[in-house]
């Protein structure tokens, strides 16, 4: 049973669930396919990248040294674990998400997919390598976990922070990219 606590998520990361009466979007606009330090921007001003001071802010208040992030779109074999002994920052969270989704898809993961899923993911992969500057490098890198997300790659924030089994856990929400 989760315990009650007074730890809260940084407003830069926190979102309210879409079905919540007072839904408000997260202040960050970021596509998880790209490195957060060079692409995460302010949702109100998409051409303005987040500053290094914003990225260095603690992910929670008070600060915690580790955070587990769960996402319904990702298998449990893709754990997102954030650790910083001096306290997890906003950048730590974004980089951990990016690192996990940019990992290569393992052969056993590919083989466990249905043919229709393989086809759709293959189309996303083909599009990714064909539009890359270094097509050979991207293609030879193979299918990445992010390809499995199809077009659902926009960071919508973290919610539902709980403390369970000596671990802080938050839920990651992603949405489709509508700013194409």
CNS distance restraints for C-alpha pairs under 8 A (distance, minus, plus):
assign (resid   1 and name CA) (resid 164 and name CA) 6.99 0.50 0.50
assign (resid   2 and name CA) (resid 162 and name CA) 6.18 0.50 0.50
assign (resid   2 and name CA) (resid 163 and name CA) 5.65 0.50 0.50
assign (resid   2 and name CA) (resid 164 and name CA) 5.04 0.50 0.50
assign (resid   3 and name CA) (resid 162 and name CA) 7.21 0.50 0.50
assign (resid   3 and name CA) (resid 163 and name CA) 5.91 0.50 0.50
assign (resid   3 and name CA) (resid 164 and name CA) 6.81 0.50 0.50
assign (resid   4 and name CA) (resid 162 and name CA) 7.67 0.50 0.50
assign (resid   4 and name CA) (resid 163 and name CA) 7.59 0.50 0.50
assign (resid   5 and name CA) (resid 162 and name CA) 7.92 0.50 0.50
assign (resid   5 and name CA) (resid 163 and name CA) 7.60 0.50 0.50
assign (resid   7 and name CA) (resid  60 and name CA) 6.49 0.50 0.50
assign (resid   7 and name CA) (resid  61 and name CA) 5.49 0.50 0.50
assign (resid   7 and name CA) (resid  62 and name CA) 5.82 0.50 0.50
assign (resid   8 and name CA) (resid  60 and name CA) 5.42 0.50 0.50
assign (resid   8 and name CA) (resid  61 and name CA) 5.36 0.50 0.50
assign (resid   8 and name CA) (resid  62 and name CA) 7.36 0.50 0.50
assign (resid   8 and name CA) (resid 161 and name CA) 7.27 0.50 0.50
assign (resid   9 and name CA) (resid  13 and name CA) 6.57 0.50 0.50
assign (resid   9 and name CA) (resid  14 and name CA) 5.60 0.50 0.50
assign (resid   9 and name CA) (resid  59 and name CA) 5.98 0.50 0.50
assign (resid   9 and name CA) (resid  60 and name CA) 4.39 0.50 0.50
assign (resid   9 and name CA) (resid  61 and name CA) 6.47 0.50 0.50
assign (resid   9 and name CA) (resid 158 and name CA) 7.74 0.50 0.50
assign (resid   9 and name CA) (resid 159 and name CA) 7.77 0.50 0.50
assign (resid   9 and name CA) (resid 161 and name CA) 7.30 0.50 0.50
assign (resid  10 and name CA) (resid  14 and name CA) 6.03 0.50 0.50
assign (resid  10 and name CA) (resid  57 and name CA) 7.99 0.50 0.50
assign (resid  10 and name CA) (resid  58 and name CA) 6.92 0.50 0.50
assign (resid  10 and name CA) (resid  59 and name CA) 5.09 0.50 0.50
assign (resid  10 and name CA) (resid  60 and name CA) 5.09 0.50 0.50
assign (resid  10 and name CA) (resid  61 and name CA) 6.77 0.50 0.50
assign (resid  10 and name CA) (resid  90 and name CA) 7.80 0.50 0.50
assign (resid  11 and name CA) (resid  15 and name CA) 7.76 0.50 0.50
assign (resid  11 and name CA) (resid  26 and name CA) 7.59 0.50 0.50
assign (resid  11 and name CA) (resid  27 and name CA) 7.65 0.50 0.50
assign (resid  12 and name CA) (resid  26 and name CA) 6.41 0.50 0.50
assign (resid  12 and name CA) (resid  27 and name CA) 5.52 0.50 0.50
assign (resid  12 and name CA) (resid  28 and name CA) 6.31 0.50 0.50
assign (resid  12 and name CA) (resid  90 and name CA) 7.71 0.50 0.50
assign (resid  13 and name CA) (resid  26 and name CA) 6.34 0.50 0.50
assign (resid  13 and name CA) (resid  27 and name CA) 7.47 0.50 0.50
assign (resid  13 and name CA) (resid  28 and name CA) 7.30 0.50 0.50
assign (resid  13 and name CA) (resid  59 and name CA) 7.23 0.50 0.50
assign (resid  13 and name CA) (resid  90 and name CA) 7.19 0.50 0.50
assign (resid  13 and name CA) (resid 157 and name CA) 5.09 0.50 0.50
assign (resid  13 and name CA) (resid 158 and name CA) 5.71 0.50 0.50
assign (resid  14 and name CA) (resid  26 and name CA) 6.16 0.50 0.50
assign (resid  14 and name CA) (resid 157 and name CA) 5.34 0.50 0.50
assign (resid  14 and name CA) (resid 158 and name CA) 4.97 0.50 0.50
assign (resid  14 and name CA) (resid 159 and name CA) 5.81 0.50 0.50
assign (resid  15 and name CA) (resid  23 and name CA) 7.82 0.50 0.50
assign (resid  15 and name CA) (resid  24 and name CA) 6.71 0.50 0.50
assign (resid  15 and name CA) (resid  25 and name CA) 6.07 0.50 0.50
assign (resid  15 and name CA) (resid  26 and name CA) 5.16 0.50 0.50
assign (resid  15 and name CA) (resid 156 and name CA) 6.80 0.50 0.50
assign (resid  15 and name CA) (resid 157 and name CA) 5.00 0.50 0.50
assign (resid  15 and name CA) (resid 158 and name CA) 5.69 0.50 0.50
assign (resid  15 and name CA) (resid 159 and name CA) 5.72 0.50 0.50
assign (resid  16 and name CA) (resid  20 and name CA) 6.42 0.50 0.50
assign (resid  16 and name CA) (resid  22 and name CA) 7.58 0.50 0.50
assign (resid  16 and name CA) (resid  23 and name CA) 5.38 0.50 0.50
assign (resid  16 and name CA) (resid  24 and name CA) 6.17 0.50 0.50
assign (resid  16 and name CA) (resid  25 and name CA) 7.33 0.50 0.50
assign (resid  16 and name CA) (resid 159 and name CA) 6.51 0.50 0.50
assign (resid  17 and name CA) (resid  23 and name CA) 6.49 0.50 0.50
assign (resid  17 and name CA) (resid 159 and name CA) 7.17 0.50 0.50
assign (resid  18 and name CA) (resid  23 and name CA) 5.74 0.50 0.50
assign (resid  19 and name CA) (resid  23 and name CA) 7.16 0.50 0.50
assign (resid  25 and name CA) (resid 156 and name CA) 6.87 0.50 0.50
assign (resid  25 and name CA) (resid 157 and name CA) 7.97 0.50 0.50
assign (resid  26 and name CA) (resid  43 and name CA) 7.56 0.50 0.50
assign (resid  26 and name CA) (resid 156 and name CA) 5.88 0.50 0.50
assign (resid  26 and name CA) (resid 157 and name CA) 5.65 0.50 0.50
assign (resid  27 and name CA) (resid  42 and name CA) 5.95 0.50 0.50
assign (resid  27 and name CA) (resid  43 and name CA) 5.09 0.50 0.50
assign (resid  27 and name CA) (resid  44 and name CA) 7.25 0.50 0.50
assign (resid  28 and name CA) (resid  40 and name CA) 6.56 0.50 0.50
assign (resid  28 and name CA) (resid  41 and name CA) 5.72 0.50 0.50
assign (resid  28 and name CA) (resid  42 and name CA) 5.00 0.50 0.50
assign (resid  28 and name CA) (resid  43 and name CA) 5.05 0.50 0.50
assign (resid  28 and name CA) (resid  50 and name CA) 7.98 0.50 0.50
assign (resid  28 and name CA) (resid 155 and name CA) 7.63 0.50 0.50
assign (resid  28 and name CA) (resid 156 and name CA) 7.85 0.50 0.50
assign (resid  28 and name CA) (resid 157 and name CA) 7.96 0.50 0.50
assign (resid  29 and name CA) (resid  40 and name CA) 5.85 0.50 0.50
assign (resid  29 and name CA) (resid  41 and name CA) 5.18 0.50 0.50
assign (resid  29 and name CA) (resid  42 and name CA) 5.82 0.50 0.50
assign (resid  29 and name CA) (resid  43 and name CA) 4.77 0.50 0.50
assign (resid  29 and name CA) (resid  46 and name CA) 6.97 0.50 0.50
assign (resid  29 and name CA) (resid 154 and name CA) 7.34 0.50 0.50
assign (resid  29 and name CA) (resid 155 and name CA) 6.73 0.50 0.50
assign (resid  29 and name CA) (resid 156 and name CA) 7.85 0.50 0.50
assign (resid  30 and name CA) (resid  34 and name CA) 7.90 0.50 0.50
assign (resid  30 and name CA) (resid  36 and name CA) 6.95 0.50 0.50
assign (resid  30 and name CA) (resid  39 and name CA) 6.53 0.50 0.50
assign (resid  30 and name CA) (resid  40 and name CA) 4.60 0.50 0.50
assign (resid  30 and name CA) (resid  41 and name CA) 6.40 0.50 0.50
assign (resid  30 and name CA) (resid 154 and name CA) 5.85 0.50 0.50
assign (resid  30 and name CA) (resid 155 and name CA) 5.51 0.50 0.50
assign (resid  31 and name CA) (resid  39 and name CA) 7.79 0.50 0.50
assign (resid  31 and name CA) (resid  40 and name CA) 7.53 0.50 0.50
assign (resid  31 and name CA) (resid 153 and name CA) 5.43 0.50 0.50
assign (resid  31 and name CA) (resid 154 and name CA) 4.51 0.50 0.50
assign (resid  31 and name CA) (resid 155 and name CA) 6.10 0.50 0.50
assign (resid  31 and name CA) (resid 177 and name CA) 7.82 0.50 0.50
assign (resid  32 and name CA) (resid  36 and name CA) 7.43 0.50 0.50
assign (resid  32 and name CA) (resid  97 and name CA) 7.23 0.50 0.50
assign (resid  32 and name CA) (resid  98 and name CA) 5.63 0.50 0.50
assign (resid  32 and name CA) (resid 101 and name CA) 7.46 0.50 0.50
assign (resid  32 and name CA) (resid 146 and name CA) 7.97 0.50 0.50
assign (resid  32 and name CA) (resid 153 and name CA) 5.48 0.50 0.50
assign (resid  32 and name CA) (resid 154 and name CA) 6.19 0.50 0.50
assign (resid  32 and name CA) (resid 155 and name CA) 6.50 0.50 0.50
assign (resid  33 and name CA) (resid  98 and name CA) 6.82 0.50 0.50
assign (resid  33 and name CA) (resid 101 and name CA) 7.44 0.50 0.50
assign (resid  33 and name CA) (resid 102 and name CA) 7.11 0.50 0.50
assign (resid  33 and name CA) (resid 146 and name CA) 6.62 0.50 0.50
assign (resid  33 and name CA) (resid 153 and name CA) 6.72 0.50 0.50
assign (resid  34 and name CA) (resid  38 and name CA) 7.95 0.50 0.50
assign (resid  34 and name CA) (resid  39 and name CA) 6.55 0.50 0.50
assign (resid  34 and name CA) (resid  98 and name CA) 7.25 0.50 0.50
assign (resid  35 and name CA) (resid  39 and name CA) 6.17 0.50 0.50
assign (resid  35 and name CA) (resid  40 and name CA) 7.83 0.50 0.50
assign (resid  35 and name CA) (resid  95 and name CA) 7.26 0.50 0.50
assign (resid  35 and name CA) (resid  98 and name CA) 6.66 0.50 0.50
assign (resid  36 and name CA) (resid  40 and name CA) 4.89 0.50 0.50
assign (resid  36 and name CA) (resid  91 and name CA) 7.38 0.50 0.50
assign (resid  36 and name CA) (resid  94 and name CA) 6.10 0.50 0.50
assign (resid  36 and name CA) (resid  95 and name CA) 6.41 0.50 0.50
assign (resid  36 and name CA) (resid  98 and name CA) 7.43 0.50 0.50
assign (resid  37 and name CA) (resid  50 and name CA) 7.90 0.50 0.50
assign (resid  37 and name CA) (resid  55 and name CA) 7.86 0.50 0.50
assign (resid  37 and name CA) (resid  91 and name CA) 7.27 0.50 0.50
assign (resid  38 and name CA) (resid  49 and name CA) 7.24 0.50 0.50
assign (resid  39 and name CA) (resid  49 and name CA) 6.44 0.50 0.50
assign (resid  40 and name CA) (resid  49 and name CA) 5.75 0.50 0.50
assign (resid  40 and name CA) (resid  50 and name CA) 5.98 0.50 0.50
assign (resid  41 and name CA) (resid  45 and name CA) 7.22 0.50 0.50
assign (resid  41 and name CA) (resid  46 and name CA) 5.49 0.50 0.50
assign (resid  41 and name CA) (resid  47 and name CA) 6.77 0.50 0.50
assign (resid  41 and name CA) (resid  48 and name CA) 5.54 0.50 0.50
assign (resid  41 and name CA) (resid  49 and name CA) 4.01 0.50 0.50
assign (resid  41 and name CA) (resid  50 and name CA) 4.98 0.50 0.50
assign (resid  42 and name CA) (resid  46 and name CA) 5.47 0.50 0.50
assign (resid  42 and name CA) (resid  47 and name CA) 7.67 0.50 0.50
assign (resid  42 and name CA) (resid  48 and name CA) 5.98 0.50 0.50
assign (resid  42 and name CA) (resid  49 and name CA) 6.25 0.50 0.50
assign (resid  42 and name CA) (resid  50 and name CA) 6.08 0.50 0.50
assign (resid  50 and name CA) (resid  54 and name CA) 6.14 0.50 0.50
assign (resid  50 and name CA) (resid  55 and name CA) 6.69 0.50 0.50
assign (resid  51 and name CA) (resid  55 and name CA) 6.33 0.50 0.50
assign (resid  52 and name CA) (resid  56 and name CA) 6.04 0.50 0.50
assign (resid  53 and name CA) (resid  57 and name CA) 6.42 0.50 0.50
assign (resid  54 and name CA) (resid  90 and name CA) 7.48 0.50 0.50
assign (resid  55 and name CA) (resid  89 and name CA) 6.85 0.50 0.50
assign (resid  55 and name CA) (resid  90 and name CA) 5.07 0.50 0.50
assign (resid  55 and name CA) (resid  91 and name CA) 4.78 0.50 0.50
assign (resid  56 and name CA) (resid  89 and name CA) 5.53 0.50 0.50
assign (resid  56 and name CA) (resid  90 and name CA) 6.13 0.50 0.50
assign (resid  56 and name CA) (resid  91 and name CA) 6.23 0.50 0.50
assign (resid  57 and name CA) (resid  89 and name CA) 5.40 0.50 0.50
assign (resid  57 and name CA) (resid  90 and name CA) 5.81 0.50 0.50
assign (resid  57 and name CA) (resid  91 and name CA) 7.99 0.50 0.50
assign (resid  58 and name CA) (resid  63 and name CA) 5.87 0.50 0.50
assign (resid  58 and name CA) (resid  87 and name CA) 6.52 0.50 0.50
assign (resid  58 and name CA) (resid  88 and name CA) 5.85 0.50 0.50
assign (resid  58 and name CA) (resid  89 and name CA) 4.18 0.50 0.50
assign (resid  58 and name CA) (resid  90 and name CA) 6.01 0.50 0.50
assign (resid  59 and name CA) (resid  63 and name CA) 6.91 0.50 0.50
assign (resid  59 and name CA) (resid  87 and name CA) 7.94 0.50 0.50
assign (resid  59 and name CA) (resid  88 and name CA) 5.65 0.50 0.50
assign (resid  59 and name CA) (resid  89 and name CA) 4.59 0.50 0.50
assign (resid  59 and name CA) (resid  90 and name CA) 4.76 0.50 0.50
assign (resid  59 and name CA) (resid  93 and name CA) 7.31 0.50 0.50
assign (resid  60 and name CA) (resid  64 and name CA) 6.62 0.50 0.50
assign (resid  60 and name CA) (resid  88 and name CA) 7.50 0.50 0.50
assign (resid  60 and name CA) (resid  89 and name CA) 7.78 0.50 0.50
assign (resid  63 and name CA) (resid  87 and name CA) 5.19 0.50 0.50
assign (resid  63 and name CA) (resid  88 and name CA) 6.73 0.50 0.50
assign (resid  64 and name CA) (resid  87 and name CA) 5.03 0.50 0.50
assign (resid  64 and name CA) (resid  88 and name CA) 6.04 0.50 0.50
assign (resid  65 and name CA) (resid  83 and name CA) 5.73 0.50 0.50
assign (resid  65 and name CA) (resid  84 and name CA) 5.11 0.50 0.50
assign (resid  65 and name CA) (resid  85 and name CA) 4.92 0.50 0.50
assign (resid  65 and name CA) (resid  86 and name CA) 6.24 0.50 0.50
assign (resid  65 and name CA) (resid  87 and name CA) 4.39 0.50 0.50
assign (resid  65 and name CA) (resid  88 and name CA) 5.49 0.50 0.50
assign (resid  66 and name CA) (resid  81 and name CA) 7.25 0.50 0.50
assign (resid  66 and name CA) (resid  82 and name CA) 5.38 0.50 0.50
assign (resid  66 and name CA) (resid  83 and name CA) 4.35 0.50 0.50
assign (resid  66 and name CA) (resid  84 and name CA) 6.30 0.50 0.50
assign (resid  66 and name CA) (resid  85 and name CA) 7.63 0.50 0.50
assign (resid  66 and name CA) (resid  87 and name CA) 7.31 0.50 0.50
assign (resid  66 and name CA) (resid  88 and name CA) 6.25 0.50 0.50
assign (resid  66 and name CA) (resid 167 and name CA) 7.45 0.50 0.50
assign (resid  66 and name CA) (resid 168 and name CA) 6.88 0.50 0.50
assign (resid  67 and name CA) (resid  81 and name CA) 5.95 0.50 0.50
assign (resid  67 and name CA) (resid  82 and name CA) 5.09 0.50 0.50
assign (resid  67 and name CA) (resid  83 and name CA) 6.61 0.50 0.50
assign (resid  67 and name CA) (resid  88 and name CA) 7.43 0.50 0.50
assign (resid  67 and name CA) (resid 167 and name CA) 6.86 0.50 0.50
assign (resid  67 and name CA) (resid 168 and name CA) 5.00 0.50 0.50
assign (resid  67 and name CA) (resid 169 and name CA) 5.81 0.50 0.50
assign (resid  67 and name CA) (resid 170 and name CA) 7.34 0.50 0.50
assign (resid  68 and name CA) (resid  79 and name CA) 7.62 0.50 0.50
assign (resid  68 and name CA) (resid  80 and name CA) 5.91 0.50 0.50
assign (resid  68 and name CA) (resid  81 and name CA) 4.64 0.50 0.50
assign (resid  68 and name CA) (resid  82 and name CA) 6.26 0.50 0.50
assign (resid  68 and name CA) (resid 167 and name CA) 7.11 0.50 0.50
assign (resid  68 and name CA) (resid 168 and name CA) 6.00 0.50 0.50
assign (resid  68 and name CA) (resid 169 and name CA) 4.65 0.50 0.50
assign (resid  68 and name CA) (resid 170 and name CA) 6.38 0.50 0.50
assign (resid  69 and name CA) (resid  79 and name CA) 7.28 0.50 0.50
assign (resid  69 and name CA) (resid  80 and name CA) 5.19 0.50 0.50
assign (resid  69 and name CA) (resid  81 and name CA) 6.34 0.50 0.50
assign (resid  69 and name CA) (resid  82 and name CA) 7.89 0.50 0.50
assign (resid  69 and name CA) (resid 169 and name CA) 5.66 0.50 0.50
assign (resid  69 and name CA) (resid 170 and name CA) 4.95 0.50 0.50
assign (resid  69 and name CA) (resid 171 and name CA) 5.68 0.50 0.50
assign (resid  69 and name CA) (resid 172 and name CA) 6.34 0.50 0.50
assign (resid  70 and name CA) (resid  74 and name CA) 7.73 0.50 0.50
assign (resid  70 and name CA) (resid  79 and name CA) 7.23 0.50 0.50
assign (resid  70 and name CA) (resid  80 and name CA) 6.86 0.50 0.50
assign (resid  70 and name CA) (resid 169 and name CA) 7.24 0.50 0.50
assign (resid  70 and name CA) (resid 170 and name CA) 6.30 0.50 0.50
assign (resid  70 and name CA) (resid 171 and name CA) 4.90 0.50 0.50
assign (resid  70 and name CA) (resid 172 and name CA) 5.85 0.50 0.50
assign (resid  71 and name CA) (resid  75 and name CA) 7.96 0.50 0.50
assign (resid  71 and name CA) (resid 171 and name CA) 5.79 0.50 0.50
assign (resid  71 and name CA) (resid 172 and name CA) 4.96 0.50 0.50
assign (resid  71 and name CA) (resid 173 and name CA) 6.57 0.50 0.50
assign (resid  73 and name CA) (resid 149 and name CA) 7.03 0.50 0.50
assign (resid  74 and name CA) (resid  78 and name CA) 6.41 0.50 0.50
assign (resid  75 and name CA) (resid  79 and name CA) 7.93 0.50 0.50
assign (resid  78 and name CA) (resid 100 and name CA) 6.57 0.50 0.50
assign (resid  79 and name CA) (resid 100 and name CA) 7.48 0.50 0.50
assign (resid  80 and name CA) (resid  96 and name CA) 6.26 0.50 0.50
assign (resid  80 and name CA) (resid  97 and name CA) 6.22 0.50 0.50
assign (resid  80 and name CA) (resid 100 and name CA) 6.45 0.50 0.50
assign (resid  81 and name CA) (resid  96 and name CA) 6.88 0.50 0.50
assign (resid  82 and name CA) (resid  88 and name CA) 6.89 0.50 0.50
assign (resid  82 and name CA) (resid  92 and name CA) 6.54 0.50 0.50
assign (resid  82 and name CA) (resid  93 and name CA) 6.17 0.50 0.50
assign (resid  82 and name CA) (resid  96 and name CA) 6.06 0.50 0.50
assign (resid  83 and name CA) (resid  87 and name CA) 7.71 0.50 0.50
assign (resid  83 and name CA) (resid  88 and name CA) 6.20 0.50 0.50
assign (resid  83 and name CA) (resid  92 and name CA) 7.72 0.50 0.50
assign (resid  84 and name CA) (resid  88 and name CA) 5.01 0.50 0.50
assign (resid  84 and name CA) (resid  89 and name CA) 7.82 0.50 0.50
assign (resid  84 and name CA) (resid  92 and name CA) 7.67 0.50 0.50
assign (resid  88 and name CA) (resid  92 and name CA) 5.98 0.50 0.50
assign (resid  88 and name CA) (resid  93 and name CA) 7.14 0.50 0.50
assign (resid  89 and name CA) (resid  93 and name CA) 6.46 0.50 0.50
assign (resid  90 and name CA) (resid  94 and name CA) 6.41 0.50 0.50
assign (resid  91 and name CA) (resid  95 and name CA) 5.90 0.50 0.50
assign (resid  92 and name CA) (resid  96 and name CA) 6.04 0.50 0.50
assign (resid  93 and name CA) (resid  97 and name CA) 6.36 0.50 0.50
assign (resid  94 and name CA) (resid  98 and name CA) 6.19 0.50 0.50
assign (resid  95 and name CA) (resid  99 and name CA) 5.97 0.50 0.50
assign (resid  96 and name CA) (resid 100 and name CA) 6.29 0.50 0.50
assign (resid  97 and name CA) (resid 101 and name CA) 6.34 0.50 0.50
assign (resid  98 and name CA) (resid 102 and name CA) 6.01 0.50 0.50
assign (resid  99 and name CA) (resid 103 and name CA) 6.42 0.50 0.50
assign (resid 100 and name CA) (resid 145 and name CA) 7.64 0.50 0.50
assign (resid 101 and name CA) (resid 144 and name CA) 7.02 0.50 0.50
assign (resid 101 and name CA) (resid 145 and name CA) 5.01 0.50 0.50
assign (resid 101 and name CA) (resid 146 and name CA) 4.79 0.50 0.50
assign (resid 102 and name CA) (resid 144 and name CA) 5.73 0.50 0.50
assign (resid 102 and name CA) (resid 145 and name CA) 6.05 0.50 0.50
assign (resid 102 and name CA) (resid 146 and name CA) 5.94 0.50 0.50
assign (resid 103 and name CA) (resid 144 and name CA) 5.63 0.50 0.50
assign (resid 103 and name CA) (resid 145 and name CA) 5.94 0.50 0.50
assign (resid 103 and name CA) (resid 146 and name CA) 7.93 0.50 0.50
assign (resid 104 and name CA) (resid 141 and name CA) 7.44 0.50 0.50
assign (resid 104 and name CA) (resid 142 and name CA) 6.76 0.50 0.50
assign (resid 104 and name CA) (resid 143 and name CA) 5.97 0.50 0.50
assign (resid 104 and name CA) (resid 144 and name CA) 4.18 0.50 0.50
assign (resid 104 and name CA) (resid 145 and name CA) 5.96 0.50 0.50
assign (resid 105 and name CA) (resid 109 and name CA) 6.42 0.50 0.50
assign (resid 105 and name CA) (resid 110 and name CA) 6.73 0.50 0.50
assign (resid 105 and name CA) (resid 142 and name CA) 7.82 0.50 0.50
assign (resid 105 and name CA) (resid 143 and name CA) 5.72 0.50 0.50
assign (resid 105 and name CA) (resid 144 and name CA) 4.92 0.50 0.50
assign (resid 105 and name CA) (resid 145 and name CA) 5.17 0.50 0.50
assign (resid 106 and name CA) (resid 110 and name CA) 6.40 0.50 0.50
assign (resid 107 and name CA) (resid 111 and name CA) 6.11 0.50 0.50
assign (resid 108 and name CA) (resid 112 and name CA) 6.14 0.50 0.50
assign (resid 109 and name CA) (resid 113 and name CA) 6.80 0.50 0.50
assign (resid 110 and name CA) (resid 118 and name CA) 7.16 0.50 0.50
assign (resid 113 and name CA) (resid 117 and name CA) 5.98 0.50 0.50
assign (resid 113 and name CA) (resid 118 and name CA) 6.13 0.50 0.50
assign (resid 114 and name CA) (resid 118 and name CA) 6.26 0.50 0.50
assign (resid 115 and name CA) (resid 119 and name CA) 6.12 0.50 0.50
assign (resid 116 and name CA) (resid 120 and name CA) 6.32 0.50 0.50
assign (resid 117 and name CA) (resid 121 and name CA) 6.05 0.50 0.50
assign (resid 118 and name CA) (resid 122 and name CA) 5.82 0.50 0.50
assign (resid 119 and name CA) (resid 123 and name CA) 6.27 0.50 0.50
assign (resid 120 and name CA) (resid 124 and name CA) 6.53 0.50 0.50
assign (resid 120 and name CA) (resid 150 and name CA) 7.59 0.50 0.50
assign (resid 121 and name CA) (resid 125 and name CA) 6.19 0.50 0.50
assign (resid 121 and name CA) (resid 147 and name CA) 5.68 0.50 0.50
assign (resid 121 and name CA) (resid 148 and name CA) 5.49 0.50 0.50
assign (resid 121 and name CA) (resid 150 and name CA) 6.47 0.50 0.50
assign (resid 122 and name CA) (resid 126 and name CA) 6.03 0.50 0.50
assign (resid 122 and name CA) (resid 143 and name CA) 7.62 0.50 0.50
assign (resid 122 and name CA) (resid 147 and name CA) 7.85 0.50 0.50
assign (resid 123 and name CA) (resid 127 and name CA) 6.17 0.50 0.50
assign (resid 124 and name CA) (resid 128 and name CA) 6.14 0.50 0.50
assign (resid 124 and name CA) (resid 147 and name CA) 5.77 0.50 0.50
assign (resid 124 and name CA) (resid 150 and name CA) 6.21 0.50 0.50
assign (resid 125 and name CA) (resid 129 and name CA) 6.29 0.50 0.50
assign (resid 125 and name CA) (resid 142 and name CA) 7.84 0.50 0.50
assign (resid 125 and name CA) (resid 143 and name CA) 5.98 0.50 0.50
assign (resid 125 and name CA) (resid 144 and name CA) 7.81 0.50 0.50
assign (resid 125 and name CA) (resid 147 and name CA) 5.82 0.50 0.50
assign (resid 126 and name CA) (resid 130 and name CA) 5.98 0.50 0.50
assign (resid 126 and name CA) (resid 139 and name CA) 7.91 0.50 0.50
assign (resid 127 and name CA) (resid 131 and name CA) 6.19 0.50 0.50
assign (resid 128 and name CA) (resid 132 and name CA) 6.30 0.50 0.50
assign (resid 128 and name CA) (resid 138 and name CA) 7.86 0.50 0.50
assign (resid 129 and name CA) (resid 134 and name CA) 8.00 0.50 0.50
assign (resid 129 and name CA) (resid 135 and name CA) 5.26 0.50 0.50
assign (resid 129 and name CA) (resid 136 and name CA) 7.74 0.50 0.50
assign (resid 129 and name CA) (resid 138 and name CA) 5.29 0.50 0.50
assign (resid 129 and name CA) (resid 139 and name CA) 5.30 0.50 0.50
assign (resid 130 and name CA) (resid 135 and name CA) 6.01 0.50 0.50
assign (resid 131 and name CA) (resid 135 and name CA) 7.30 0.50 0.50
assign (resid 132 and name CA) (resid 138 and name CA) 6.91 0.50 0.50
assign (resid 134 and name CA) (resid 138 and name CA) 6.38 0.50 0.50
assign (resid 135 and name CA) (resid 139 and name CA) 5.91 0.50 0.50
assign (resid 136 and name CA) (resid 140 and name CA) 5.95 0.50 0.50
assign (resid 137 and name CA) (resid 141 and name CA) 6.19 0.50 0.50
assign (resid 138 and name CA) (resid 142 and name CA) 6.98 0.50 0.50
assign (resid 143 and name CA) (resid 147 and name CA) 6.46 0.50 0.50
assign (resid 144 and name CA) (resid 148 and name CA) 7.34 0.50 0.50
assign (resid 145 and name CA) (resid 149 and name CA) 7.16 0.50 0.50
assign (resid 146 and name CA) (resid 150 and name CA) 7.23 0.50 0.50
assign (resid 146 and name CA) (resid 153 and name CA) 7.62 0.50 0.50
assign (resid 149 and name CA) (resid 153 and name CA) 6.52 0.50 0.50
assign (resid 151 and name CA) (resid 175 and name CA) 8.00 0.50 0.50
assign (resid 151 and name CA) (resid 176 and name CA) 5.33 0.50 0.50
assign (resid 151 and name CA) (resid 177 and name CA) 6.23 0.50 0.50
assign (resid 152 and name CA) (resid 174 and name CA) 6.03 0.50 0.50
assign (resid 152 and name CA) (resid 175 and name CA) 4.84 0.50 0.50
assign (resid 152 and name CA) (resid 176 and name CA) 4.02 0.50 0.50
assign (resid 152 and name CA) (resid 177 and name CA) 6.40 0.50 0.50
assign (resid 153 and name CA) (resid 174 and name CA) 5.90 0.50 0.50
assign (resid 153 and name CA) (resid 175 and name CA) 6.08 0.50 0.50
assign (resid 153 and name CA) (resid 176 and name CA) 6.03 0.50 0.50
assign (resid 153 and name CA) (resid 177 and name CA) 6.48 0.50 0.50
assign (resid 154 and name CA) (resid 174 and name CA) 5.23 0.50 0.50
assign (resid 154 and name CA) (resid 175 and name CA) 5.07 0.50 0.50
assign (resid 154 and name CA) (resid 176 and name CA) 6.02 0.50 0.50
assign (resid 154 and name CA) (resid 177 and name CA) 5.75 0.50 0.50
assign (resid 155 and name CA) (resid 172 and name CA) 7.88 0.50 0.50
assign (resid 155 and name CA) (resid 173 and name CA) 6.50 0.50 0.50
assign (resid 155 and name CA) (resid 174 and name CA) 4.89 0.50 0.50
assign (resid 155 and name CA) (resid 175 and name CA) 6.73 0.50 0.50
assign (resid 156 and name CA) (resid 172 and name CA) 7.49 0.50 0.50
assign (resid 156 and name CA) (resid 173 and name CA) 5.17 0.50 0.50
assign (resid 156 and name CA) (resid 174 and name CA) 5.16 0.50 0.50
assign (resid 156 and name CA) (resid 175 and name CA) 6.46 0.50 0.50
assign (resid 157 and name CA) (resid 172 and name CA) 5.98 0.50 0.50
assign (resid 157 and name CA) (resid 173 and name CA) 5.64 0.50 0.50
assign (resid 157 and name CA) (resid 174 and name CA) 7.41 0.50 0.50
assign (resid 158 and name CA) (resid 170 and name CA) 6.01 0.50 0.50
assign (resid 158 and name CA) (resid 171 and name CA) 5.31 0.50 0.50
assign (resid 158 and name CA) (resid 172 and name CA) 4.70 0.50 0.50
assign (resid 158 and name CA) (resid 173 and name CA) 6.29 0.50 0.50
assign (resid 159 and name CA) (resid 170 and name CA) 5.72 0.50 0.50
assign (resid 159 and name CA) (resid 171 and name CA) 5.20 0.50 0.50
assign (resid 159 and name CA) (resid 172 and name CA) 6.76 0.50 0.50
assign (resid 159 and name CA) (resid 173 and name CA) 7.90 0.50 0.50
assign (resid 160 and name CA) (resid 169 and name CA) 7.83 0.50 0.50
assign (resid 160 and name CA) (resid 170 and name CA) 5.55 0.50 0.50
assign (resid 160 and name CA) (resid 171 and name CA) 5.91 0.50 0.50
assign (resid 161 and name CA) (resid 168 and name CA) 6.86 0.50 0.50
assign (resid 161 and name CA) (resid 169 and name CA) 5.58 0.50 0.50
assign (resid 161 and name CA) (resid 170 and name CA) 4.48 0.50 0.50
assign (resid 161 and name CA) (resid 171 and name CA) 7.13 0.50 0.50
assign (resid 162 and name CA) (resid 168 and name CA) 5.75 0.50 0.50
assign (resid 162 and name CA) (resid 169 and name CA) 5.31 0.50 0.50
assign (resid 162 and name CA) (resid 170 and name CA) 6.57 0.50 0.50
assign (resid 163 and name CA) (resid 167 and name CA) 5.48 0.50 0.50
assign (resid 163 and name CA) (resid 168 and name CA) 4.55 0.50 0.50
assign (resid 163 and name CA) (resid 169 and name CA) 6.23 0.50 0.50
assign (resid 164 and name CA) (resid 168 and name CA) 6.49 0.50 0.50
assign (resid 164 and name CA) (resid 169 and name CA) 7.33 0.50 0.50
